[in-house]
Amino acid sequence: MQPETRYARLDGDRIAYQVLGQGPPDLVLARRSYSHIDIAWEDPGTSLFLRRLASFCRLILFDRRGTGPSDSLPPDPLPPWESYAEELAAVLDEVDSQRAAIMAQLDAGPTALLFAATMPERTSALVLVHTSARFAAASDYPIGGTPDEVQVALAEFDRLWGSDELAAMLVPSRAQDARFLRWFAKWQRASARPKDAQLFLRAMAEVDVRPVLPLVQAPTLILHRREFGLVPIAQGRYLAEHITGARLIELPGSDVDLTWETPELALDAIQEFLTGVRVAVEPNRVLATVLFTDIAGSTERAARLGDRRWRELLEVHDDLAHRLVEQFGGQLVKTTGDGILATFDGPGRAIRCAAALRDELAGIDLQIRAGLHTGEIELRDGDVGGIAVHIAARVMAAADRDEILTSSTVRDLVVGSDITMTDRGSRPLKGVEGSWQLFAASP
């Protein structure tokens, strides 16, 4: 369950905040100037990321005035960084935190830098993600965006604000996951009204905190994806060169956030930076939808057809499975003799892949059954493991011929899509504790 949302007070205004985990250290997370701390928890990837942060610190989340469930902007708003300083100080006082690390992203980065420079006694460390001292170009700062580029970007954000299309642009690693795109667009719309979002973005385009960089005393970690186009990697390198002792880690990928694309790389670096404890090397774990299939009645069919004919059918099956898994954006882990094991970023594409494989194989008189579950898996040198893989295999074993059976976790993740889920009741799964509610999927 997500943590309780409470309110701090500032001049009669309410600032929504949440706290989870145990300190020290205290870590304030400002993903952007705008956010919605309640709706963020509706995405499983975000929930996992936040809980991992809270495993090694007391995590403090808050929504600035004018965003999320906080009160609207005051009639005469202060400049963005002054407002941020007041709001952050009010939240820190409310949760009895005298000194905290600040993790800030994009346009929240410059305000965090100003806070650290003007309130060093309250800033223990800085973690800057995809941020910049100045986003726009200047005669002595050619790495920023040109005036035309800035205006085009602002107009595009205004046109696409809160849409699936903007979500796909900002998080390309999830661009094929319809459920995720709907959530991300909803999160944007709930975070800030379009006009308020433009105010934040235009303030971001005009900011220039280069003069304060030499004044930052707090230890600073800079995380920046190499292919993130909105804020080029050169701007992260500039910060590292001009903040004394700052460390830059260049990450792979192009997503706007650290949350969904190789999150473990960023989380390990943040934990070591804040706690001084190097994270032990553990199996690489990711959230995925696991698909198992097998050919119904394969033993009897093989005996009836003979080895040669059966082998020919299996070759067709394997070729088709490779093509369809790739087509639907999955990873074919392995064939299992008369079936497959594959993983997908999103459950919707996994279900559609299973249905396409079933329908195509019907043309050569092969019937399959499929089972799916979404959970955390371990990546093991080309193979996968973990309880989520075991559960998916057991779900498949419970399926009938031509049936695509899923766990309730998968059902919950595709709610709102055009996939029909039919309740098949609660059943025990061999080797898995308790009873499991299963559903038949029809895309």
C-alpha positions as CSV (number, residue, x, y, z in Angstrom):
1,M,0.0,0.0,0.0
2,Q,1.1,3.5,-0.7
3,P,2.0,5.8,2.3
4,E,-0.5,8.2,3.8
5,T,-0.7,11.6,2.2
6,R,-0.5,14.4,4.8
7,Y,-0.3,18.2,4.6
8,A,2.3,20.7,5.7
9,R,1.2,24.4,6.1
10,L,2.8,27.5,4.5
11,D,1.1,30.9,4.8
12,G,-2.3,29.1,5.0
13,D,-1.6,26.9,1.9
14,R,-1.4,23.1,2.2
15,I,1.5,21.2,0.7
16,A,0.9,17.5,0.2
17,Y,3.7,15.1,1.3
18,Q,4.4,11.5,2.0
19,V,7.1,9.8,4.1
20,L,8.2,6.2,3.9
21,G,11.3,4.2,5.1
22,Q,13.7,4.8,7.9
23,G,16.6,7.2,8.1
24,P,19.2,8.3,8.3
25,P,19.7,9.6,5.7
26,D,16.7,11.7,4.8
27,L,16.1,12.0,1.0
28,V,13.7,14.4,-0.6
29,L,12.6,13.4,-4.1
30,A,11.6,16.1,-6.5
31,R,11.1,14.3,-9.9
32,R,10.1,17.6,-11.5
33,S,8.5,20.9,-10.5
34,Y,5.2,19.2,-11.1
35,S,4.1,15.8,-9.8
36,H,1.2,13.9,-8.2
37,I,2.3,11.8,-5.3
38,D,-0.9,9.7,-5.1
39,I,-1.2,8.7,-8.8
40,A,2.5,7.9,-9.0
41,W,1.8,4.8,-6.9
42,E,-0.6,3.4,-9.5
43,D,2.3,2.3,-11.7
44,P,4.1,-0.9,-10.6
45,G,7.5,0.3,-11.9
46,T,7.3,3.6,-10.0
47,S,6.1,1.8,-6.8
48,L,9.1,-0.6,-7.0
49,F,11.5,2.3,-7.6
50,L,10.2,4.4,-4.7
51,R,10.2,1.4,-2.3
52,R,13.8,0.6,-3.3
53,L,14.8,4.2,-2.5
54,A,13.0,3.9,0.9
55,S,14.9,0.7,1.7
56,F,18.1,2.7,2.5
57,C,16.7,6.1,3.5
58,R,13.7,8.0,4.9
59,L,12.1,9.0,1.6
60,I,10.2,12.3,1.6
61,L,7.9,13.1,-1.3
62,F,6.0,16.4,-1.8
63,D,4.0,18.2,-4.4
64,R,4.7,21.9,-4.9
65,R,1.8,24.4,-4.7
66,G,0.0,24.4,-8.0
67,T,0.6,20.7,-8.6
68,G,-1.0,17.4,-7.5
69,P,-3.1,17.4,-4.4
70,S,-1.4,20.6,-3.0
71,D,-3.2,23.9,-2.9
72,S,-3.1,26.1,-6.0
73,L,-0.4,28.7,-6.6
74,P,-0.7,31.8,-4.4
75,P,-2.1,35.0,-6.1
76,D,1.4,36.6,-6.3
77,P,3.7,33.6,-6.7
78,L,7.4,34.0,-5.8
79,P,10.1,33.2,-8.4
80,P,10.2,29.4,-8.8
81,W,13.3,28.8,-6.7
82,E,12.2,31.0,-3.8
83,S,8.9,29.3,-3.7
84,Y,10.6,25.9,-3.8
85,A,12.9,26.8,-0.9
86,E,9.9,27.9,1.2
87,E,7.8,24.8,0.4
88,L,10.7,22.4,1.0
89,A,11.6,24.0,4.3
90,A,8.0,23.8,5.4
91,V,7.9,20.1,4.6
92,L,11.2,19.4,6.3
93,D,10.0,21.2,9.4
94,E,6.8,19.2,9.4
95,V,8.6,15.9,9.3
96,D,11.3,17.1,11.8
97,S,14.1,16.8,9.3
98,Q,16.9,19.3,10.0
99,R,19.1,18.2,7.1
100,A,18.3,16.1,4.0
101,A,19.7,15.0,0.7
102,I,17.8,16.3,-2.3
103,M,17.2,14.3,-5.4
104,A,16.0,16.6,-8.2
105,Q,15.2,16.1,-11.9
106,L,14.8,18.3,-14.9
107,D,13.4,21.8,-13.9
108,A,13.5,20.9,-10.2
109,G,17.3,20.6,-10.5
110,P,18.1,24.3,-10.7
111,T,15.8,25.1,-7.8
112,A,17.5,22.4,-5.8
113,L,20.9,23.8,-6.6
114,L,19.8,27.3,-5.4
115,F,18.4,25.7,-2.2
116,A,21.7,23.9,-1.6
117,A,23.7,27.1,-2.2
118,T,21.6,29.4,0.0
119,M,20.7,26.8,2.7
120,P,23.9,24.6,3.0
121,E,23.0,23.9,6.7
122,R,19.9,22.0,5.5
123,T,21.4,20.2,2.5
124,S,23.4,17.1,3.2
125,A,23.8,16.0,-0.5
126,L,22.5,16.6,-4.0
127,V,21.5,14.0,-6.6
128,L,20.8,15.7,-9.9
129,V,19.0,13.8,-12.7
130,H,18.8,15.1,-16.3
131,T,19.2,18.6,-15.1
132,S,21.2,21.7,-16.2
133,A,22.5,24.9,-15.0
134,R,21.0,26.6,-18.0
135,F,18.7,24.9,-20.6
136,A,18.9,27.6,-23.2
137,A,22.0,28.5,-25.2
138,A,24.0,31.7,-24.6
139,S,27.0,33.3,-26.2
140,D,29.2,31.6,-23.6
141,Y,27.1,28.5,-23.3
142,P,26.6,26.9,-26.8
143,I,25.5,23.6,-25.4
144,G,22.0,24.8,-24.6
145,G,19.0,24.8,-26.9
146,T,18.7,27.6,-29.5
147,P,15.8,30.1,-29.1
148,D,14.0,28.3,-32.0
149,E,14.5,24.9,-30.5
150,V,13.3,26.1,-27.1
151,Q,10.1,27.6,-28.6
152,V,9.4,24.5,-30.7
153,A,9.8,22.3,-27.6
154,L,7.5,24.5,-25.5
155,A,4.9,24.5,-28.2
156,E,5.1,20.8,-28.6
157,F,4.7,20.2,-24.9
158,D,1.7,22.5,-24.8
159,R,0.1,20.7,-27.8
160,L,0.6,17.2,-26.4
161,W,0.4,17.8,-22.7
162,G,-1.3,14.9,-20.9
163,S,-1.5,12.7,-24.1
164,D,-0.3,9.2,-24.8
165,E,1.8,10.6,-27.6
166,L,3.9,12.8,-25.3
167,A,4.2,9.9,-22.9
168,A,5.6,7.7,-25.7
169,M,8.1,10.5,-26.6
170,L,9.4,10.9,-23.0
171,V,9.5,7.2,-22.1
172,P,10.5,5.4,-25.4
173,S,11.3,2.2,-23.5
174,R,7.6,1.8,-22.7
175,A,6.2,3.2,-26.0
176,Q,4.5,-0.1,-26.9
177,D,2.8,-0.5,-23.5
178,A,-0.7,1.0,-23.9
179,R,-1.5,0.6,-20.2
180,F,1.7,2.5,-19.2
181,L,1.1,5.3,-21.7
182,R,-2.5,5.8,-20.4
183,W,-1.2,6.0,-16.8
184,F,1.7,8.3,-17.6
185,A,-0.6,10.7,-19.5
186,K,-3.1,10.6,-16.6
187,W,-0.3,11.4,-14.2
188,Q,0.7,14.4,-16.2
189,R,-2.9,15.7,-16.4
190,A,-3.3,15.3,-12.6
191,S,0.1,16.8,-11.9
192,A,-0.6,20.2,-13.4
193,R,-3.2,21.9,-15.5
194,P,-1.9,22.7,-19.0
195,K,-1.4,26.4,-18.4
196,D,0.3,25.8,-15.1
197,A,2.6,23.2,-16.8
198,Q,3.5,25.9,-19.3
199,L,4.4,28.3,-16.5
200,F,6.8,25.7,-15.0
201,L,8.3,24.8,-18.4
202,R,8.8,28.4,-19.4
203,A,10.5,29.2,-16.1
204,M,12.8,26.2,-16.8
205,A,13.7,27.6,-20.2
206,E,14.7,30.9,-18.7
207,V,16.7,29.7,-15.7
208,D,20.4,30.3,-15.4
209,V,22.1,29.1,-12.1
210,R,25.6,29.0,-13.4
211,P,26.8,31.7,-11.0
212,V,25.9,29.6,-7.9
213,L,27.6,26.3,-9.0
214,P,30.9,27.3,-7.2
215,L,28.9,28.0,-4.1
216,V,27.5,24.5,-3.8
217,Q,29.1,22.8,-0.8
218,A,27.1,19.6,-0.6
219,P,28.5,16.3,-2.1
220,T,26.9,16.0,-5.5
221,L,26.0,13.0,-7.7
222,I,24.9,13.7,-11.3
223,L,23.0,11.0,-13.2
224,H,22.3,11.5,-16.9
225,R,21.2,9.2,-19.7
226,R,23.5,9.4,-22.8
227,E,20.6,9.4,-25.3
228,F,18.2,11.7,-23.5
229,G,17.5,14.3,-26.1
230,L,15.5,16.9,-24.1
231,V,18.6,17.7,-22.0
232,P,21.8,16.6,-23.8
233,I,24.5,14.8,-21.9
234,A,26.8,17.8,-22.4
235,Q,24.8,19.8,-19.9
236,G,25.3,17.1,-17.3
237,R,29.0,17.1,-18.0
238,Y,29.0,20.9,-17.6
239,L,27.5,20.6,-14.1
240,A,30.2,18.0,-13.1
241,E,33.0,20.3,-14.3
242,H,31.7,23.3,-12.4
243,I,30.5,21.8,-9.0
244,T,33.5,21.1,-6.8
245,G,33.9,17.4,-6.2
246,A,30.8,16.4,-8.2
247,R,30.6,12.9,-9.7
248,L,28.9,12.2,-13.0
249,I,27.6,8.8,-14.0
250,E,26.5,8.4,-17.6
251,L,23.6,5.9,-17.9
252,P,22.4,4.0,-21.0
253,G,19.0,4.8,-22.5
254,S,16.8,7.7,-23.4
255,D,13.9,7.7,-20.9
256,V,13.0,11.0,-19.1
257,D,13.1,9.1,-15.7
258,L,15.3,6.6,-14.0
259,T,12.4,4.5,-13.1
260,W,11.7,2.1,-16.0
261,E,14.9,1.7,-18.0
262,T,17.8,-0.1,-16.1
263,P,16.6,1.4,-12.8
264,E,19.0,-0.9,-10.8
265,L,22.0,1.0,-12.2
266,A,20.8,4.3,-10.8
267,L,19.5,2.9,-7.6
268,D,22.8,1.1,-6.8
269,A,24.7,4.3,-7.5
270,I,22.4,6.5,-5.3
271,Q,22.5,4.0,-2.4
272,E,26.3,3.9,-2.4
273,F,26.5,7.7,-2.7
274,L,24.2,8.4,0.2
275,T,25.1,5.6,2.5
276,G,28.7,4.8,1.6
277,V,27.7,1.1,1.3
278,R,28.6,-0.6,-2.0
279,V,25.6,-2.7,-3.1
280,A,26.5,-6.4,-3.2
281,V,26.3,-7.9,-6.7
282,E,23.0,-9.8,-6.8
283,P,21.1,-11.4,-9.7
284,N,19.8,-8.8,-12.0
285,R,16.1,-8.4,-11.2
286,V,13.5,-6.7,-13.4
287,L,9.7,-6.5,-13.5
288,A,8.4,-8.5,-16.5
289,T,5.4,-10.4,-17.8
290,V,6.3,-14.1,-18.2
291,L,4.6,-16.2,-20.9
292,F,4.7,-20.0,-21.0
293,T,3.1,-22.0,-23.8
294,D,3.0,-25.7,-24.7
295,I,1.3,-27.8,-27.3
296,A,-1.7,-29.7,-26.0
297,G,-1.5,-33.4,-26.4
298,S,2.0,-33.3,-27.8
299,T,3.0,-36.8,-26.7
300,E,0.1,-38.5,-28.3
301,R,0.5,-36.3,-31.5
302,A,4.2,-37.2,-31.8
303,A,3.5,-40.9,-31.5
304,R,0.8,-40.7,-34.1
305,L,2.8,-38.7,-36.7
306,G,6.2,-40.2,-36.2
307,D,9.5,-38.5,-35.4
308,R,10.1,-36.9,-38.8
309,R,6.7,-35.3,-39.3
310,W,6.6,-34.2,-35.7
311,R,10.0,-32.6,-35.9
312,E,8.9,-30.6,-39.0
313,L,5.9,-29.3,-37.1
314,L,8.1,-28.3,-34.2
315,E,10.4,-26.4,-36.5
316,V,7.4,-24.4,-37.9
317,H,6.2,-23.8,-34.3
318,D,9.6,-22.5,-33.2
319,D,10.1,-20.3,-36.3
320,L,6.6,-18.8,-35.8
321,A,7.2,-18.3,-32.0
322,H,10.5,-16.4,-32.7
323,R,8.8,-14.1,-35.2
324,L,5.7,-13.3,-33.1
325,V,7.6,-12.7,-29.9
326,E,9.8,-10.3,-31.7
327,Q,6.8,-8.7,-33.4
328,F,5.1,-8.0,-30.1
329,G,8.3,-6.6,-28.5
330,G,9.1,-9.5,-26.3
331,Q,12.2,-11.6,-25.6
332,L,12.2,-15.3,-26.4
333,V,14.1,-16.8,-23.6
334,K,14.0,-20.4,-24.9
335,T,11.9,-23.1,-26.6
336,T,11.0,-26.0,-24.3
337,G,10.6,-28.8,-26.8
338,D,6.9,-28.3,-27.4
339,G,6.5,-24.7,-26.1
340,I,8.2,-21.5,-25.3
341,L,9.2,-19.2,-22.4
342,A,9.2,-15.5,-23.3
343,T,9.2,-12.2,-21.3
344,F,7.5,-8.9,-22.1
345,D,7.7,-5.4,-20.6
346,G,3.9,-5.2,-20.7
347,P,1.1,-7.8,-20.2
348,G,-1.1,-6.6,-23.0
349,R,1.5,-7.4,-25.6
350,A,2.2,-10.7,-24.0
351,I,-1.5,-11.7,-24.2
352,R,-1.7,-10.6,-27.8
353,C,1.4,-12.5,-28.7
354,A,-0.1,-15.7,-27.1
355,A,-3.3,-15.2,-29.0
356,A,-1.5,-14.7,-32.3
357,L,0.6,-17.8,-31.8
358,R,-2.5,-19.8,-30.9
359,D,-4.4,-18.6,-34.0
360,E,-1.5,-19.2,-36.4
361,L,-0.8,-22.7,-35.1
362,A,-4.4,-23.6,-35.6
363,G,-3.7,-23.4,-39.3
364,I,-1.5,-26.5,-39.0
365,D,-3.8,-28.2,-36.6
366,L,-1.7,-27.6,-33.5
367,Q,-3.4,-26.4,-30.3
368,I,-1.6,-24.7,-27.5
369,R,-2.3,-23.5,-24.0
370,A,-0.7,-20.4,-22.4
371,G,-0.1,-19.1,-18.9
372,L,1.0,-15.6,-17.9
373,H,2.1,-13.9,-14.7
374,T,3.7,-10.5,-14.0
375,G,6.3,-10.2,-11.3
376,E,10.0,-9.7,-10.6
377,I,12.3,-12.1,-12.4
378,E,16.1,-12.8,-12.2
379,L,18.1,-12.5,-15.4
380,R,20.7,-15.4,-15.5
381,D,23.0,-15.5,-18.5
382,G,20.4,-15.8,-21.2
383,D,17.8,-17.5,-18.9
384,V,15.3,-16.3,-16.3
385,G,14.4,-17.5,-12.9
386,G,12.5,-16.5,-9.7
387,I,9.1,-17.2,-8.2
388,A,7.3,-15.2,-11.0
389,V,8.6,-17.7,-13.6
390,H,7.5,-20.6,-11.5
391,I,4.0,-19.1,-11.1
392,A,3.6,-18.5,-14.8
393,A,4.5,-22.1,-15.5
394,R,1.9,-23.3,-13.0
395,V,-0.8,-21.0,-14.4
396,M,-0.1,-22.5,-17.9
397,A,-0.4,-26.0,-16.4
398,A,-3.9,-25.1,-15.3
399,A,-5.0,-23.9,-18.7
400,D,-7.3,-25.8,-21.1
401,R,-6.6,-26.3,-24.8
402,D,-6.7,-23.0,-26.8
403,E,-6.9,-21.1,-23.5
404,I,-4.8,-18.1,-22.4
405,L,-4.9,-18.2,-18.6
406,T,-3.5,-15.4,-16.4
407,S,-3.0,-14.6,-12.8
408,S,-5.0,-11.8,-11.1
409,T,-1.9,-9.6,-11.3
410,V,-2.0,-9.6,-15.1
411,R,-5.8,-9.0,-15.0
412,D,-5.3,-5.9,-12.8
413,L,-2.6,-4.5,-15.1
414,V,-4.8,-4.7,-18.3
415,V,-7.9,-3.1,-16.7
416,G,-9.2,-0.5,-19.1
417,S,-7.8,-2.1,-22.2
418,D,-9.9,-3.9,-24.9
419,I,-8.8,-7.3,-23.5
420,T,-11.7,-9.3,-22.0
421,M,-10.9,-11.2,-18.8
422,T,-13.2,-14.0,-17.7
423,D,-12.9,-15.3,-14.1
424,R,-12.0,-18.9,-14.0
425,G,-12.1,-19.1,-10.2
426,S,-9.6,-19.7,-7.4
427,R,-7.3,-22.6,-7.7
428,P,-4.2,-24.0,-5.9
429,L,-1.0,-23.9,-8.0
430,K,1.4,-26.8,-7.4
431,G,4.4,-25.6,-5.3
432,V,3.0,-22.1,-4.7
433,E,1.4,-21.2,-1.4
434,G,-2.3,-20.4,-1.2
435,S,-5.0,-20.2,-3.8
436,W,-4.7,-18.1,-6.9
437,Q,-7.5,-16.3,-8.8
438,L,-7.1,-17.1,-12.5
439,F,-8.6,-15.4,-15.6
440,A,-9.0,-16.4,-19.2
441,A,-7.9,-13.6,-21.6
442,S,-9.5,-12.8,-24.9
443,P,-7.8,-9.9,-26.8
